[in-house]
Amino acid sequence: MDLSLNDEQRSFQKLAREFLDREVVPHRAEWDRRESVDTAIIPRLGEIGFFGLTIPEEYGGVGGDYITYVLAHEELGRADSSIRGIVSVSAGLFGKSVLEHGTEEQKQRWLPGITAGTSLGCFGLTEPGNGSDAGNLSTRAVREGDEWVINGSKIFITNGTWADVALVFARTSDDGPRGVSAFIVPTDTPGFGRTEVKGKLGLRGQATAALSFEDMRVPADALLGEEGRGFRIAMQTLDKGRITIAASCTGIIQGCLEEVVKYTTVREQFGRPIASFQLVQDMIADISLDADAARLLTWRAADLVERGEPFGTAASKAKLFASEAAVRASNLAVQAFGGYGFIDEYPVQKFLRDARVMTLYEGTSQVQKLLIGRAETGINAFV
């Protein structure tokens, strides 16, 4: 694995950081307080290329490799994880699912708007009664002539109230995970309902929703991929999504490091900067180490994707380590700031709140351990 970045990768990383520092960082505290980012930022993110990375130009994308993709998401995580979530769900979970499994007509219809940031997608998998047990979902789609009729509900859907289109996973037979199919559904379809989830601990700036489907009719060509392949589509998509989460968490850790160094070198106690105290340097060293380790694990998984090699276990390792490390780093950052770390004048308390959910979604830390354990032993602990 070559750990050096090429000029194109460094150029996009620099462009991303400069844009986010100018257009996002100054507003993140306000957006967090009001529980909504300014949605005018979304098409501007599209103009920079955040939504179009790794998507071919013929579908409106900007191309690029997977390393550049994770660099972008590290910068998004450092700036504001709410913005990162908007991008990764729309372009990653929705957009890349359509790119990899959609028909040419589906790609031409949906991807240009997604890559431009003028349309948003969401990923409707999690249900009130089924989180980690996604293969046992209860939303059902029944074929009636040239249509599918969908009934059910989803919960904790990022972009749910803002999205123009949803990827909805529904049961089309009772054959366990093999009975799940995926459907591309415009959110203005009759019978599609959505309610925003408020009062979140973190990621407060992004829209999170509960979705409902009541006798919702979609045409037969709304099916993404083959009938009964929905669970596999979801799992393949989440494997790559875990790399994105790991990159975002690396960004959170890096953000913590930068803020702690900046604060402790100017904050004085007992007549000298607190960065000169051994125990403060101990905290800084731990955060710095976690940033490097998370970044290397993430880059390794991204490199495997780029090479076309199996990457699922590497993605689980990166996601597990980086998400848990982001919680550690942000907790240490709050400690280094003392009482000021507990108020939203400084971003470290937001880093802590945003980091906490990273250990939960797209596969909890416990699920990642079972996936790693299965890879090491050949024994499936899920059954």
Steps between C-alpha positions, in 0.01 A plus 500: 500500500641839396429742784595811305240725337529614142468862391135462397404352836682771693344767281146381574578465870624860508198623303262314733662635817507859379136488390378338822702733723348796320141387440419242771717533811386858584135385499513155661418615854198697378379210286544264794296725730211536259517131401529571129777596264429768242394283206638761260841345573399171336521598130819692579649175628395352166685773312822416683457133408423336836192318366664394174821331616551149354188539282575510124469828312236350270263506800601847614777387732859617523663155505800471724628210708388361832791651692385847391150403609613418856718812514189704422303328774779550752485873429120494526523322835754752627275789396151374588381140516144609425614623158702181457191289564296688240767438237584141584140379513391673181810438289622185671217285630247612240713613206753219500224240540337633184836519322592140580162330470274728297391480139634755255165678513511517881854637496417765241187602687637532853876542509544843332285671763669311783851589381406865456351522849174625352325178603549301818462128556441301816547135596194335650621186677472533881159433654355561846526129579805412292836672525795262496266219388440660160429170328187463712335827393120511485421768240328306223460544125233301317489473121170602340520495123756755382534655845631427845294599804717583802394523864719549803723749678861604549682693775817707539521578129760768425375758246155349540300824508717674241550217250353504151540125463535205734649156468243291684570143608190282529416134535371340177497144636533324834840350413696683769773734371451349152145632502603867517493725192600863440284769337578852378210715618448875438398654831198674343343160429147477650512299822856609585500667842785652700540661840817664627672354806599781739694515825806304385815493710720572199488550122234756579548698180397223264141392445416161653157354439251226559349381172164331446353326196126449475382314191777678312502395135818503294550372144675170433805682365554661843669173603877547543683190387327164507212405725632340818843667472422797722672371812817430308486848344460652846789305651736575210411867524551508877843338465615805306298728723704380798813631335329837466405492869860418589619796291249729671615380842860561399392855421339536843821381667709736287264785587539419869878498467510836326262664746677363808843607378371846411326545837762353735787699350328830586303408813712574807482365853760544773682749279559282194311341208320184606655324199822499702346270763591134463149365543364737233771383261402143589146574376630670187725202425210256533283705261786532250567126508134417446483743205790329325379147573143573387627667183726208408227241555262709289750550220576128497134414451465768231810371324348150487185644340714683245691180418181298461595267785278374786462779753212407731706396802737794459198731488365351823836543671529860385146586604531328838830659593433847363154535654611388845814715470288804407306460825826470696660797326203731539461405865866584557453826310218604732720412796788710365268800461368462854175689564524672162478160335152457642346797320444559131732799475757240394441205264637215711169429672340473154774262389416282802127500433546433128756225561274298727259389227785383278533191719134419433398547140603310187574211733564540873844442648375164625389399150840601361669273754281209391586564136871510581467189714323316217781597262763371740330174602266412216222463759185710467386635837188654349316165485 
